[in-house]
């Protein structure tokens, strides 16, 4: 069985060249949560290419419209675009998306905490693995 050397394309079909430029530009970190995507094979496998303006909303497959993202942040952002999209440059689009994603991550964290609390009340919360 051949060993994968990492993604050669992303869900958008963007070539590895785009991914490499985006990765270098972001320091191999998710543009939204700052996760270092070369930390481990698990982190590397989360590496995705995000369209700042989703192709479903007319965004193009070019470097100005793409950013390196981890899978969770990309999933949270999905088809979202800021209301003032057309007035924002790339950096402004990234800032707006980062705020949106950070709020989404806070909601997911709160939901996880509530699930843990329910499980703790029912003594069904598995022990966390020791480091």
Secondary structure by P-SEA (a helix, b strand, c coil): cccccccccccccccaaaaaaaaaaaccccccccccccccaaaaaabbbbcccccccccccccccbbbbcaaaaaaaccccccccccccaaaaaaaaaaaaaaaaaaaaaaaaaaaaaaaaaccccccccc
